[in-house]
Amino acid sequence: MTESNSTSIGQHCLIIGAGHAGTQFAFGLRREGWLGRITLLSEEPCLPYHRPPLSKDYLKGATSAESLLLKSPESYQQADILFLKDSKVVRIDPSKKEIRLADDSLSYDHLVIATGGRNRPLPVKGAELEGIHDLRFLSDADQIQSTYQNSRKAVIIGGGYVGLEIAASLSMSGIDVSLIERETRVMARVASQELSTFFFELHTDHDVQILTGTEVTEILGDTHVKGVRVDQGQVIDCDMVVYGIGAEPCIELALDANIKCDNGIIVDENLQTNISGIHAIGDCTAFVDNRQVTRLRLESVQNANDQARHLAKAMCGKASPYAAVPWFWSDQYNVKLQIAGLTGTSESTVRRTGETDQSFSIWHFRGDEFIAVEAINDPKSYMIGLKLLEIRKSPSPDEIADPSFDLRALIRRP
Ligand code: FAD
């Protein structure tokens, strides 16, 4: 037993939110040797599950709810983690080191906030009609599935990852799909122009009609949705709508407890908030990445898991500043997109041909510095790009553009 672990005896670590971050943290903390109590609270009515498949295989009916579980039902007891479902925290009282549920209160020694994000509501007339959905929880995916089984025509509002993945899943399930995007290209906020064009064409090839530079002004119908009116006045008939127009962090509990927030709960390099003994991890946090100048809030499983692992180590006396390289993926039809790094500050790009007709990668540079790679059906380029970012090595644009150049040599180069 290490000295730091022995100090956890008799301590109670309480975690609010059992998504990827909260659940990974609970198990990580035990694995790192925490000897005190661990309680994991979820407002949801079920065991913690993987969220990404909700818009992909699960929506298509290609996988079961059981296969989505993050941990087996028995593993909570085995790791001595008290998991409480249907337990929405309504207040944090830092002065008493206590949280309140609807009809109970629990005290803590250490509190970890992992409340994730919520979908932005659709701000148009008619948004409350039947047949209109958004997707975040397992129960949302179940509802969309039961709606589309009786639908012919769907309109998807929002051309980010989630909207495009839903469009692909519904289209592959035989539904006629139109997608409406306000920006001039799909994935405008998160991907390069070249990738946007690739995904636009991919969806069009699968008979999904995409309208970019178009805004929804009203949803039509009496009780059930019948159509969507867009800003050019045109009406697109449909019998269901799914919207995915971005997410915002769940920070109300933190704000109410005087924890500093700015588009997320502000945490330092050890994921500590401004209140001692209260940490935050996952989609709800705003942190300073040591490669970026500005504060970041990421919505990704990588960030949730890496922050969780990092904090578990730190609380067991193995602290080091958080410095993980962000990575992300998306599956649409038979295409796998993998991104390592962040493209937001990209100044120039180089395209590299992949090993098959269907694969390529886009490498991003800020000045001479390599900052991100977007890989289409090209796991090798993605893996090498990720490694280069981790060891902070920049290939030259000429090396990237030359398909005969062995990228692995870059990793070995002193
Ligand atoms: P969440 O997973 O959002 O979990 C937070 C949990 O806290 C929720 O269960 C919430 O109900 C609970 N909670 C909130 N407030 C309270 C409260 N007051 N009391 C108790 N519980 C509370 N990321 C990828 O990297 N790749 C993908 O392909 C991908 N696909 C996605 C597809 C969909 C449809 C969605 C919605 C997201 C996808 N993401 C993907 C994003 C990814 O799921 C999130 O980044 C990840 O789930 C973040 O984990 P988290 O634990 O921080 O938050």
Residues whose N, C-alpha, C, O or C-beta is under 5 A from the ligand:
A	BS01	FAD	I16 G17 A18 G19 H20 A21 G22 L41 S42 E43 E44 R51 P52 L54 S55 S87 K88 V89 A114 T115 G116 G117 L135 R136 V162 C250 I281 G282 D283 C284 E299 S300 V301 Q302 A304 W327 F328 W329 S330
